[in-house]
Each structure stands twice: as structure tokens, then as C-alpha cells.
Amino acid sequence: MGLRIIAGEFKGKKLYSVRGKTIRPTADRTRESMFNILSHRVPGTIVLDLFAGTGALGIEALSRGAESAVFVDNSRGSLSVIRRNVESCALDDRANIVKWNIEKNLNCLKAVKTVFGLVFIDPPYHQNLLKPTLFNLDQSKSLKNGSCIVVEHASLEPIPTDLLAFELTDQRRYGKTLVSFLNYVI
């Protein structure tokens, strides 16, 4: 079975995927568990989906009542699939899709002019992208105090402990994947 929305307005809706093995979409069961934990934080919030891939995390949040979402990725294939998924759910008015190299900085968020309450980070595994991404996110000044950052990462890639703006509040293991929940504390 392919990628689908788990709950909310678009429950059961199938999403397009990126061909090949360059993208590793979050498994439906992992996504469902993540959103069960986040259920009270999603309605009415503004979501940032970094390394968005297919856009499944941000679209799931929109399906569950998030106000809007910004999807950021650097891959043309991913951006095309995100566009198709956003259009197939008729979410064009609640979604902003941005092509950007997250590893360099997140200056692209200045143009969006919003603050995010929920952030998903799902970088390619084993490429040492967690620390620069979190650093760039903090530097972007686009988070409000208490924002929740959900990081999906390989169990061998720990969350950096020297970035004081982020406090690890929970961590769950799903096979070889860890999902870490961070709180943004300014």
C-alpha cells in the first residue's frame, strides 16, 4: 500500500511519492504515532516541514486542522511531488512550497514572515544535517517560544546537546528510526 493520510479531513487520501530511493517517506505507523503524541498541538498552528520530501507530514498536519504549512526542500523531484500532493488535496491556499538548501541557512523564511508553532525535520540519514539544521532554524528567528520541533533521525545520529535553544522533551524509537520531540526555549 502506498503513502496515505492517516486522519482528519483527508483521511485515507493517497499521496504521490518520489520515484527511486532518494526519498524515505515516514512510515504510516510512525506518522500515526507522532500525530497521536502531537494531537493537541496541531489544530490552528502554523507548520514548517523541512526536508519535506513528499510533504506527507505537513499535509497530515493540515488534514488535522493546522492553519497553514510551509514546505521546504532542495530537490526538484520532491518539490514537484509536494506540489502534486498539495493540489490533489486542494490545499493551495494553505500551503507555501519553497526550494531552498536548508544546510546553508533558512533565510528563505524571512520572506514568509510568520512564526511557526510546529516544525518537522526529516533530513537524509547519516549526512550530519541535524546540528546545522537546528542551528539555522534557531538563527531564522521564525519560532515562537514553546514551539514543538519533531525530528525524525537515525538512531546512530543523536540530537546535538550543545544547542541551548532546544530542549529534548521526548524520544521514541520505531525500528532503526528515532523521533525526537524538542521544545524551543528562547
C-alpha positions in Angstrom: 0.0 0.0 0.0 1.2 3.5 -0.8 1.5 6.6 1.2 -1.8 7.9 2.6 -3.2 10.5 5.0 -4.0 8.8 8.4 -6.7 11.0 9.9 -8.6 14.3 9.7 -10.2 16.0 6.7 -8.3 14.0 4.1 -8.2 10.6 5.9 -7.4 7.8 3.5 -6.3 10.1 0.7 -3.4 8.6 -1.2 -0.4 10.8 -1.8 2.1 10.7 -4.6 5.6 9.5 -3.9 9.0 10.4 -5.3 10.4 7.7 -7.6 13.6 5.9 -6.7 15.2 5.5 -3.3 16.4 9.1 -2.8 13.4 9.9 -0.5 12.5 7.9 2.6 8.9 8.8 3.5 7.9 8.5 7.1 6.1 5.2 7.5 2.3 5.5 8.1 2.5 3.8 11.5 5.3 6.1 12.6 3.4 9.2 11.4 0.3 8.0 13.2 2.2 7.6 16.4 3.8 11.0 16.0 0.5 12.7 15.5 -1.1 10.9 18.4 1.5 12.5 20.6 1.0 15.9 18.9 -2.8 15.8 18.7 -3.4 18.8 21.0 -0.6 20.9 19.3 -1.8 20.7 15.7 -5.2 22.5 15.4 -4.8 26.1 14.4 -1.0 26.1 14.4 1.4 27.1 11.6 3.6 24.2 10.4 7.1 24.2 8.9 8.1 21.0 7.1 11.9 20.9 6.5 13.3 18.3 4.1 9.7 17.9 3.2 10.1 15.0 0.7 6.6 14.1 -0.3 5.0 16.7 2.0 3.2 14.0 4.0 4.0 15.3 7.4 2.8 18.9 6.6 -0.2 17.6 4.7 -1.1 15.3 7.6 -1.0 18.3 9.9 -3.2 20.4 7.6 -5.6 17.4 7.4 -5.8 17.5 11.2 -6.6 21.2 11.4 -3.3 23.1 11.2 -3.8 26.7 9.9 -1.2 26.6 7.2 2.2 24.9 6.3 5.4 25.9 4.6 7.2 23.0 2.8 11.0 23.4 2.3 13.1 21.1 0.2 16.0 21.4 -2.3 15.1 18.5 -4.6 13.2 19.3 -7.8 11.6 15.8 -7.7 10.4 16.4 -4.1 9.1 19.8 -4.9 7.2 18.5 -7.8 5.6 15.7 -5.7 4.8 18.2 -2.9 3.0 20.4 -5.4 1.0 17.5 -6.8 0.0 16.3 -3.3 -0.9 19.9 -2.2 -3.0 20.3 -5.4 -4.7 16.9 -5.1 -5.9 17.9 -1.6 -6.9 21.4 -2.7 -4.6 23.0 -0.1 -3.0 25.6 -2.4 -4.4 28.4 -0.2 -2.9 27.0 3.0 0.5 25.8 1.7 3.7 27.5 0.6 6.4 25.5 -1.1 9.9 26.8 -1.1 13.0 25.5 -2.9 16.0 26.0 -0.5 19.2 24.5 0.7 18.4 24.1 4.4 22.0 23.2 5.2 23.3 26.7 4.3 20.7 28.7 6.2 17.0 29.3 6.5 16.9 32.9 5.2 14.0 31.9 2.9 11.7 32.0 6.0 12.2 35.8 6.2 10.0 36.1 3.0 7.3 34.0 4.6 7.0 36.5 7.6 5.4 34.1 10.1 6.3 32.3 13.2 5.9 28.5 13.5 4.4 26.6 16.3 5.2 23.1 14.9 8.2 22.1 12.9 9.0 18.7 11.2 12.6 17.9 10.4 13.3 14.7 8.4 16.8 15.1 6.9 18.5 12.3 4.9 20.1 9.9 7.4 23.8 9.8 8.1 24.7 13.1 6.5 25.3 15.1 9.7 22.4 17.5 8.9 20.8 17.7 12.4 23.0 20.2 14.0 23.3 22.7 11.1 19.5 22.4 10.5 18.7 23.1 14.2 21.3 25.9 14.3 19.8 27.5 11.1 16.3 27.1 12.5 17.2 29.0 15.7 19.0 31.7 13.6 16.0 32.2 11.4 14.0 33.8 14.3 10.9 32.1 12.9 9.9 30.1 16.0 7.8 31.3 18.9 8.7 30.3 22.5 7.4 26.9 23.2 7.3 25.7 19.6 7.5 22.0 19.1 10.2 20.6 16.8 9.8 17.0 15.7 13.0 15.4 14.4 13.0 12.1 12.6 16.5 10.7 12.5 18.6 7.5 12.5 19.2 6.1 16.0 23.0 6.5 15.4 22.6 10.2 14.9 22.0 11.8 18.3 20.3 15.1 18.8 23.0 17.7 19.5 23.1 18.8 23.2 25.0 22.0 22.8 22.2 24.0 21.1 20.7 25.6 24.2 17.6 26.9 22.4 16.2 23.3 22.1 15.2 21.1 25.0 14.6 17.4 24.3 11.3 16.5 25.9 10.5 13.1 24.5 12.1 10.5 22.2 10.5 7.4 20.6 12.1 4.5 18.7 10.5 3.0 15.7 12.8 0.3 14.4 16.1 2.0 13.4 14.4 5.4 13.4 14.2 7.8 16.4 11.6 10.5 16.6 12.8 13.2 19.0 10.4 15.9 20.3 12.1 19.2 21.1 10.8 22.3 22.8 12.1 25.7 21.6 13.0 27.8 24.6 14.3 31.3 23.9 
